[in-house]
Amino acid sequence: MIEQVLNLRNLTKAAYQVAKNKGSSGIDKMPVKELLNYLRTDRQQLCEEILSGKYKAQAIKGVAIPKSNGKTRMLGVPTVKDRMLQQAVSQVIALGFEQTFKDRSYGFRPGKNAHQAVVQAKNYINDGNQYIVDIDLKNFFDEVDHCLILQLIYNKVKCASTMRLIRKWLKAPIMIKGKLTKRSKGVPQGSPLSPLLSNILLNELDCELEKRNLKYVRYADDFSIYCKSRREATVAGNAIYLFLSRRLKLEINREKSGIRRPVQFEILGYKFVPTYKKSDRGKYQLIVSEKGWKRLKQSIKSATRKTAPKSFDERLQELKLIQTGWINYFRLASIKEKLNDLDSWVRNRLRYCIWKDWKKPERKRKNLLRLGVDPDHAYAWSRTRKGGWAVSQSPILTTTITIERLRKRGYGAMLDYYLKVRPTTDEPLYT
């Protein structure tokens, strides 16, 4: 197998994938853009080191990133060279493991995605499975047992050289604020191999769930079980808790876990609300969670902050990327009315930016005249003592910097894009 890993074509494909993912450099400070050149000049020496067992995995750079709850999550960033090799190993061994993975596992797999997981959860709920065992694994990527994951890999991968590489990556120390810390468990969240390793370990959970004939959905380390009664949910939850702690040596976050009803449950940023159509009484439809809306508004505020040194066209371009990415992910939700209100807010923020860019009163007066405002009103509004946000919502700008004029500059409403990409369905929109 190591020959397949070190094959020039496989390594080149891995290098291109790492370059495509971009990302920061590791502790050796080698940038991603130098990876392909390194592969051309040093591939032979690298392969010899790996085959002879002399290759050493470099330490991982620890990077703390903020979470939505105000806390931080520690990411492990391997060096670019290690990332390429991990990607190369993943490309080879993933083919064998993929055949053993279960259909209800949707994370980091070819042909699977978050939308499929959300739709499956919705189908379970609308089929009457409305007692949901919601289990949150505590610091999953930091708690993976090395012996257990290596044994599961060895059951499929008998190649000693490949196993040696994986073991070195798992044992590589992490550097946090200049200090090296040894690692006896966990997989570095942020490495190309970590999604596959998480699926390999949690496939054991999938097998246990299917053995018990439970209805479940799993996306990486996020999973939930769907039952018809509270008693059934309690029995299932207790059994899986014991399996996770005894067999997989994983701890559950008790504060975030429990038995939920649909309106209390969130999955991958989506929430559930009852539909108001009489013929669908007892059914639920999807909306966006409060965290999802909050993250969107924070991104839009950043793109349309009046003090940011950006041109208007740059703001529109950044705004378009934010909006299309968010809508593409949440297009399954019923959010027509909320988007309509949000679009109005975004347009006012853009008008505020334009008003701020005009700066001096005389320039404001001349621009208002060009937009068709009569001289008296143009003079009065150019000298107004009202704040910029109040002016942006006033008739003087809403009737001159119209939606049509904004569209000519490149602005696109989120609602228009949502109506274009949402799935065709007879389900009424939640308002």
N, C-alpha and C positions, 0 to 999 in steps of 0.2 A: 504493500500500500504506500510506503514512503516514496516509492518511485513515481506513483501517480501524483502525490503531493508536490514533489520537486520537479515535476514535468514543466518544461519552459512555458507551454501553453497555459497550464493551470496557474503557475506563478504570475504570468503576465495578466491573466484575467483577474487574479486576486489584487494585483497592484493597481489595475485600473479601477476596481471597485473601491479600494481604500482611497484612491485619489478622488473618485466621484463623491464619496462621503465627506471629503474634506476633513475637518477636525483639526485640533491643535497638535503640536509636536509633543513627544514624550520627554523624558528626563535628558535624552541626548540632544535635544533641540533640533533634530533633523526635521525639516518641513516636509509636508506631503508632496510638494511639487518636485522634490529631488528623488522620489522613490523609484520612478521608472529609470532614471539615469543610474541609480545605485544597482538596480537589478541587471542592467546591461553590463556594468563593469565588475561587479562583485558576486554575481550569481554562483560561479564555479566554486569560489572559496566558501561561500555560505553553505552550499550543498555538501561540500567535504566536511565541514564542521558538524553538520547535522548527522551525516552518515557515520562519522567516527565517534559521535557522542560528546564532542567537545563544545558544542554550541551551548551558550549560556543565555537564558532569558534575562533581559534587563529589568530593573525595578520599574514599578508602575507609578505614574505621577497621580497623586490624589488631588482631585479638584472638587470643591464643595459648591454645589449649585442650589439656588433657593427653591423651596417648594411653596405651593400656594398657601399652606397653613403657617407660613412664616419661618418654618424650620429649614434645614438644609439636608441635601442628599449627597453622599460622597460617591463620586464617579472615579473609576480607575482608568487612566489613559495610558495604555502601553506605548512603547516607542513605535514609530511608523514601520520599522522593519518587522517587529513582532506582530503588529497588526496585519501586515501582508501575509506572514506565515500562518497566523491564526485563520485568516480568511481562506488561504489555500487548503488548510486542513479541513475547515468547515465545508468547503465545496465538495471535497471527496467523501467524507464520512456521512454527510447529511443524506446522501442518496440512500444509504442502507437503513438509516434510522427512520426516514420518512415513511417507509413501508409499514413500520410498526406503530406509528402515531395514530391516534383515534380521530374520528370525524368531528367530534365536538371540541377539538383543540384548534383554535383559530389564530394564535399569535405566532408571528415570524415563520410562516410556512408558505410555500408557493401555492397560489390559488386560493389562499385563505386571507381574510381581513377582518377588521373590527366591525364593519357593517354586517357581515354574516353572523357574527356573535350576537350583536344587538337584535337582529331580526329573529334569531333562534330563541333568544330570551323572551321576546315579545310573543312569539308563537306559543311557547310553553305557558306563559301567563294567560293568554287568551283561550288556551285549551283547558283552563281550570286549575292549573298548578300555581296557586296564588299565595302559597306559604314558601318563602324563599330563604334558604340557608345561605347567608352572605358571610363568607369567611375571608378575612384579611390575614395574609401571612406576614409575620413581623420580621422586617429586615431580611426578606427572603435571600437576596443575592449575597448578603453578608453571612448567612447561616448555613449555606450548602456544605454538607459533610464531604470532604475530599475523598475519603476511602470509599464511600457509597457511590459517588458519581464516577470515580475511576473504575470501580467494579462493573457498573452498568455499561460504561463505554467498552471495557475489555470484553464483555460478553459478545460484542459485535465486532470490535476492532482487535484483532490478534497481533497486529504489527507492533513489535517492541519499540522501534524507533519512533513511530507516531505516538505511542503511549508515553514514551519518555518526554517528548515535546510537550504534550498536554500537561503532564505532571509538573514540568518546570514552570509552565505558565501559571498553573494553579498555586504553586509555592512561591512565586516571585514576590518579594517584599513590596510594600507600598511606601512611597515617599510623601509625607504630609508636612508642609512647612519646613522642608529641609531635613526632616528626621525620617530615617528608615524604620519601618515597623514590619516585623515578621507576620506572615499570614498562615494560620493553621486550618482555616476553613473559609468558605465563601468563594465566589467567582467575581472577577472585576466587572462591575456593571459599566459598560462603555467599550468593552472589547468585542471584536467581531464574533468570537466564539461563545460569548455568554448567552445569547438567545437560544442557541442550539443546546447548550448544556442544561439550561433551565427546562427546555422541553423534554430532554432525555430523562431528567430526574422526575418531573411532574407527570410524565407518561405513566409512571407507576401509580400515581394517584388516579389518572384516567382509567387504568385497568381495574383498580379497586372499585371505582364508581360504577363502571359497566358490569362488573361482577355482581354488584348489589342491585342492578337494574334501576339505577337512579338517573333521573333526567338532570343534566348539568350543562354548563357552558364554561369553557376555560379560555382565557386569552393571556398567555404567558403565566404570571403568578396570580392573576385575578380570576377567581372562579366562584360560581354560585350553583346551588342545587335547588330544584323546583319540585315542590310536593303539593299534594292535594289537601293535606290537613296539618294542623300544628303538631299533632302527635307524630305523624310520619316525619315531619321536618326535625323534630327533637331527636328522634331515634337516629336519623341519618346524620345529623350534625354531631352527635356524640360519638358515633362510630368513626366518622371521618377524622374527628379531632384526635382520637386514639391512634388511628392509622398514621396521621401526620407526625405525631410526637414520637411514637414507638418505632415505626418502620422507616420514615424519611428523616426523623430527627429535626423536624421543623416546628417552630413555635408560632402560635396563633396570637394575633393582637386582639385581646378580649374586648377592648373598648370599641373597636371598629367592627367586630363580628357579632352576629346574632340572627334571629329569625325575623324577617321583614315581610310586610305586606307590600304590594306593588307601588303604592304611593310613597312609601318610605325608602324605596330601593333605587339605587343608581347603578348603571353599568356603562363604563367607558365614556362618561360624560353625558349620558342620556338619562332622563327620568321618565316615569310613567304617570299618566293621568287618565281618569275614566273618560271615554268618549261620550259626547252628549247626544248622539244619535239613538233614538228609541229602539231601533231594530238591532243595535249593537250593545244593548244594556249588559253590563258586566264585563265588557271588553275595555281594553286600555290602548292608548296611543302614546307616541313618543313626543317628548319635548326636550329642550336643552336644560341641563342643570344650571344652577346659579353660578357655579364656578366657571362653567363654559362661557356664560354671558360676561362675567367679570373679566376673564382673561381677554376676551375680544375687545371690550371697552378699553382696557389698559393698553392694548396694542394700538388701537385706533387713536387714543390720546397721544401716544408716543409719536405716531406718524403725523398727526395734525397739531402738534404743540407749536404755538405761534412763535416762540423764542428759538426754535430749532433752526440752525442755518441751512435751510433747504429751499430750493426753488419750488414754485407751485407744481410744476410738472413732476418733480422728484417726489413730492408729497403724494400726488395722485398715483404714481407708479407703485410706491410702497403700500399705499392704501389698497390698491387693486390686488396685490399679492396676499395681503392679510385677509381681505374679504373673500377672495375666491378659495383660498385654502380652508378657511373656517366653514364656508358654505358647503364645499365638497365633502367635508367630514360630517357635518350636521344636516345634510340634505334629507335624511330620513325623518327628521323631526317636523312637527306641525308648528311653524313659527311665523306665519304670514304677518299677523298683526304686529308682533314685536319687531319684526324687521322693518315694517313700514315706519314705526316710530323711531327706530334706530337710524334709518336713512335720513330722516328729517334732522336729527341731532348731528349727524355727520356733515350734512350740507351746511348747517349753521357754523360748525367748526371751520369748515373751508372758507366760508364767507368772513369769519373772524380773522383767519390768516391773511386773506386778501386785504381786508381793512387795515390790518397791522402793517402789511407791506407798503401800503400807500403813504404811511408815515405822516408827512407834513400836511397841514390843513389845505394849502393851495393845491397840492397834488390830488387830495381827496376831492376837492371841488371840481377840478378839471375832469377827473375820471367819472364822477357822477354825471357831469354834463355829457360826456361821451356815451354814457349808458342811457341817455334820454331823460334825465331829471331836469326839470325847469330850473332856471338860474337862481331863483329865490330859495327854493328848497335845497339846491346843491350847496349854496353858501351857508345856509342855516345848519345843515347836517355836517358839513365839513368842519364847523366850529362847535359842534355839540360837546357838552360836558359829560354825556352818557358814556359808560364804559363800552369797550369794544364788543363784549358778549351781548350786551343789550342792543347795540346797533346791528349786530349780525342777525338778530331775530326780528328787527323792525321792518316795516314795509319798504323803507328806503333801499334796503339791500335784497330782501326776498322778492321784490317786484322788478329788480334790475339785474342782479346776479341770479338769474332764473335757473331752473333745472336744465332747460334746454341749452343755455349758455355754458353751464358746467359740463354737460355731456360733450359739447363741441371741443372742450379742452381735454377730454379723456375720462371724465368721471363716469362711473357706472353704479347704479343703485344695487344694493345687495338683494333687494326683493326681486328685481328683474332677473338677476342671475339665479336666484333660488327657484323661481318659477320655471326657469329653463332646464335646470338640472335635477329637480326633485323627481323621484320615481312616480310613474303614473299609477294612481290609486283612487278608489272611490271614497276613501276615508276622509271625513270632513276635517278641515283645518281647525286646530285648537286656537281659540282666541282669548 
